[in-house]
């Protein structure tokens, strides 16, 4: 049985104080996974459009993820190209992207996605972390953030299966 959560108010706040309810200004999440390949190989599986199209953007990806570029991602199971802005590409460590997100916090209507790639165990494995942020702290923002959290978790699983074993997990998964 799980113990009951600590219900004591935060220091300096009375229970039910409005500041307890108003501290959340945006929604974000982080998903992580470990891939049994060197960090350079895993980074390239995301940055290279031909590789990305093999397991994630199954409708095709157009454009390499390089700083200052805009690329297109298309998904066979969710037709229609998605424009993606590349804010930062620092091989083999980090990618920062922006793309449309319903109920986004930003006036542009976009969310920010940050990939980090960290070598593990003498660079025989890679820790991949994906953080997406910038949703409104509203029910609609939460619904969209939860949906994308599921999508990025699926992307990590598909990345692992493809890079380690050459298997495309998305094929037939959504349709």
Backbone torsions as a table, in degrees:
resi	resn	phi	psi	omega
1	UNK	NA	138.6	179.1
2	UNK	-83.2	133.0	178.8
3	UNK	-65.9	154.2	178.1
4	UNK	-64.6	142.8	179.2
5	UNK	-65.8	154.4	176.3
6	UNK	-67.6	118.6	-177.1
7	UNK	-102.9	8.2	178.4
8	UNK	-68.1	140.6	178.8
9	UNK	-64.9	152.2	177.1
10	UNK	-61.4	153.5	179.6
11	UNK	-53.9	132.5	177.3
12	UNK	84.2	2.5	-179.5
13	UNK	-125.1	139.8	171.0
14	UNK	-84.1	150.5	176.7
15	UNK	-54.6	130.5	179.1
16	UNK	83.2	-0.1	177.4
17	UNK	-55.9	135.9	-177.6
18	UNK	-57.5	-30.3	-178.8
19	UNK	-66.2	-26.0	175.3
20	UNK	-64.5	-35.9	-176.2
21	UNK	-85.5	-18.8	-172.9
22	UNK	-106.0	7.1	-179.3
23	UNK	-72.3	-27.4	-177.6
24	UNK	-79.0	115.4	-177.8
25	UNK	-108.5	-19.8	175.5
26	UNK	-157.8	157.1	178.0
27	UNK	-101.3	141.9	176.0
28	UNK	-152.9	166.0	176.7
29	UNK	-150.3	162.5	173.7
30	UNK	-134.5	133.6	172.7
31	UNK	-119.5	148.3	-178.8
32	UNK	-136.6	156.7	175.2
33	UNK	-159.9	157.9	-179.9
34	UNK	-112.2	131.1	-178.3
35	UNK	-115.8	130.5	-177.2
36	UNK	-83.9	61.8	175.9
37	UNK	-151.4	157.9	178.3
38	UNK	-61.9	151.5	-175.2
39	UNK	-56.9	-38.0	-179.6
40	UNK	-63.4	-41.1	179.6
41	UNK	-66.3	-41.2	-179.4
42	UNK	-68.9	-43.3	176.9
43	UNK	-56.7	-47.5	-178.7
44	UNK	-63.5	-31.6	178.2
45	UNK	-65.0	-20.7	176.8
46	UNK	-98.0	-42.9	-174.1
47	UNK	-75.0	-30.9	-176.5
48	UNK	-85.9	119.5	-175.6
49	UNK	-62.2	-33.0	179.2
50	UNK	-66.1	-40.2	178.8
51	UNK	-71.8	-44.3	-179.7
52	UNK	-58.7	-35.9	-179.1
53	UNK	-69.5	-18.6	-178.0
54	UNK	-75.0	-24.7	-174.3
55	UNK	-136.9	-13.6	-174.6
56	UNK	-127.4	-63.5	180.0
57	UNK	-87.5	70.5	-169.9
58	UNK	-67.6	-10.4	171.9
59	UNK	-92.8	-2.9	177.2
60	UNK	113.3	148.4	173.0
61	UNK	-122.5	136.4	179.7
62	UNK	-119.6	116.4	177.1
63	UNK	104.2	133.6	176.5
64	UNK	-76.2	145.0	177.8
65	UNK	-75.7	98.4	178.1
66	UNK	-131.1	145.0	-177.5
67	UNK	-50.5	133.6	174.8
68	UNK	81.9	5.0	-179.3
69	UNK	-102.0	164.0	169.7
70	UNK	-118.6	135.0	-178.9
71	UNK	-126.1	173.1	177.4
72	UNK	-122.6	134.2	172.9
73	UNK	-117.8	135.0	178.3
74	UNK	-130.6	142.3	-178.5
75	UNK	-120.9	124.5	-178.4
76	UNK	-57.0	-33.6	-177.3
77	UNK	-88.1	-9.7	175.1
78	UNK	-135.7	72.6	-171.0
79	UNK	-56.0	148.4	-179.3
80	UNK	115.7	130.8	-178.4
81	UNK	-74.0	138.6	176.1
82	UNK	-106.1	120.0	174.9
83	UNK	-74.4	137.8	-178.9
84	UNK	-129.3	124.5	175.3
85	UNK	-92.8	133.7	178.4
86	UNK	-101.2	107.6	-179.9
87	UNK	-80.9	-36.1	-177.4
88	UNK	-150.6	135.7	172.6
89	UNK	-137.6	105.5	-179.0
90	UNK	-121.7	90.6	-176.5
91	UNK	-68.4	142.3	-9.4
92	UNK	-99.5	33.1	-169.2
93	UNK	-103.1	-35.2	-165.4
94	UNK	-156.8	141.0	170.7
95	UNK	-132.2	135.5	175.6
96	UNK	-127.1	123.6	-175.3
97	UNK	-125.2	159.2	170.6
98	UNK	-131.9	139.9	175.5
99	UNK	-152.8	167.0	-176.9
100	UNK	-60.7	139.9	176.0
101	UNK	-145.6	121.3	178.2
102	UNK	-64.5	139.9	-178.0
103	UNK	64.3	33.3	178.1
104	UNK	-74.0	148.8	-179.8
105	UNK	-69.5	-40.2	-175.7
106	UNK	-69.6	142.9	179.1
107	UNK	-60.2	-26.0	180.0
108	UNK	-72.3	-13.6	-177.6
109	UNK	77.3	22.2	-176.6
110	UNK	-116.1	152.1	172.5
111	UNK	-108.7	163.0	178.8
112	UNK	-111.5	131.1	179.8
113	UNK	-117.8	124.6	179.9
114	UNK	-119.3	121.5	173.8
115	UNK	-100.8	133.2	168.9
116	UNK	-123.6	142.4	-177.5
117	UNK	-123.7	117.4	-176.5
118	UNK	-122.1	125.4	178.5
119	UNK	-69.1	142.9	177.5
120	UNK	-128.2	153.4	171.4
121	UNK	48.6	56.7	178.0
122	UNK	67.7	29.4	179.7
123	UNK	64.8	31.1	172.6
124	UNK	-94.1	-15.6	177.6
125	UNK	-135.9	160.3	180.0
126	UNK	-132.1	131.7	171.0
127	UNK	-90.3	120.3	177.0
128	UNK	-107.2	126.8	175.3
129	UNK	-119.5	133.4	177.2
130	UNK	-123.9	120.6	177.7
131	UNK	-116.3	129.1	173.4
132	UNK	-121.2	134.3	-175.5
133	UNK	-138.0	171.0	171.1
134	UNK	99.2	26.1	172.4
135	UNK	-93.4	151.9	175.3
136	UNK	-66.6	143.4	177.0
137	UNK	-81.5	64.6	-179.4
138	UNK	-129.2	167.1	175.7
139	UNK	-56.7	-40.9	178.4
140	UNK	-66.4	-41.1	176.9
141	UNK	-62.2	-42.3	179.0
142	UNK	-64.6	-43.1	179.9
143	UNK	-59.8	-43.7	-179.9
144	UNK	-70.7	-38.8	177.1
145	UNK	-63.7	-44.2	179.4
146	UNK	-62.5	-40.0	178.2
147	UNK	-62.4	-44.4	179.1
148	UNK	-70.1	-32.2	176.0
149	UNK	-60.8	-43.5	176.0
150	UNK	-61.4	-42.7	-179.5
151	UNK	-62.8	-44.1	-180.0
152	UNK	-71.0	-32.0	174.7
153	UNK	-64.3	-42.8	175.8
154	UNK	-62.4	-38.7	178.8
155	UNK	-62.0	-43.2	179.3
156	UNK	-62.8	-41.6	178.3
157	UNK	-64.5	-42.3	179.1
158	UNK	-65.5	-39.8	176.8
159	UNK	-59.3	-48.3	-179.4
160	UNK	-60.9	-48.3	-178.0
161	UNK	-62.8	-40.0	-177.8
162	UNK	-74.7	-47.7	-177.0
163	UNK	-66.9	-40.4	-177.2
164	UNK	-83.4	-32.5	-169.9
165	UNK	-132.6	-2.5	180.0
166	UNK	70.6	23.8	-178.4
167	UNK	-103.9	132.7	176.5
168	UNK	-95.3	102.7	-178.6
169	UNK	-71.1	-25.3	-176.7
170	UNK	-74.4	-25.9	-176.7
171	UNK	-56.2	115.1	179.7
172	UNK	74.9	1.3	-176.3
173	UNK	-72.6	-43.1	-174.7
174	UNK	-98.8	-16.5	-177.8
175	UNK	-140.0	NA	NA
